[in-house]
Amino acid sequence: MENSKNIDVLLIGAGPMAISHAQVLQGMNLKFIVVGRSKQSANSFQEKTKINVITGGINKWLSNNKVCPKYAIVAVTGTQLGNVTRALINHDMKNILLEKPGGLNNDDIKPVADSAKKSDSNVLLGYNRRFYSSTLKVKEIIAEDGGVNSYYFEFTEWPHTIVPLRKDPEVKKRWLLHNSTHVIDLAFYLGGEPGEIHSYSKGGFDWHPDGTIFTGAGVSKSGALFSYHSNWDAPGRWGVEILTQRHRLIFRPLEKLQIQKLKSVVIEEVRIDDQLDIKFKPGLYRQLKAFLEGNTNTFININQHASRLKIFDCICKGGSVYEK
């Protein structure tokens, strides 16, 4: 057994996202332990990272280790996010980076938030698009331009790529929450949290019965108007557009930034320093660095995320939400 006192980070999970986290940790020259469940995922992880995985699951590991590293990263499957995080909180873990959306569904996420609040644990959601080089540049431009006037986003998903995925049907059933919220979160982070939203949804697949076409509009708490349109039955892609008095800032794809200036129809690509987003999974290096250094301003914590769930439900199923 490796002495966890000498370890910087506990990484839970051995799937693709955990591999991406491990590659960043290796790039930072940090010591970390990886705990997974199955030998199959452990073997794949070890093959790609050359790092051993302790199998048997987090509960078994915690029962054998009373002292944990200061930081934990939860990068397990969507059905296990809530269970693993609650186990860590119950073990008095205070600093947790939790992969989105923090649980299988609302009933799984809210108890995580309650446990974190009760134990004063710092549980942060891993919406890594907030840390893209393109996002950092847009934050600068927004500040220079005096704020956001309005914004628009699209979170169209491609069924032909989702159906073949080896994902739990319960995760696919909530695909908007588990995947599309990457775009929705980025839009709200840059444009402003909704103060009022009115949503419509239509259609549905057998694997995602709540809808295939989603439209809506609202007003942010800072007064910016916003709208969105996503049609999973038609061609499309992810995208976010932020409008200020001087610029239209376009994320399409999200890793890149294009800009349209006032009194011009020309759309230009903005040069950004995106070397970290090329070397590692985009956004992950800066996200992990901020987490380990205690710079939490860019993150959304689990309690803030839990309060947003009614907004996600509204977008998915239709209806209206009014925030104070």
Beta strands, then each sheet from edge to edge (+ up, - down):
strand 1: 9-12
strand 2: 32-35
strand 3: 71-74
strand 4: 95-98
strand 5: 122-125
strand 6: 150-155
strand 7: 194-202
strand 8: 213-220
strand 9: 225-231
strand 10: 238-243
strand 11: 247-251
strand 12: 258-261
strand 13: 267-269
strand 14: 319-322
sheet 1: 2+ 1+ 3+ 4+ 5+
sheet 2: 13+ 12- 11+ 10- 6+ 9+ 8- 7+ 14-
end
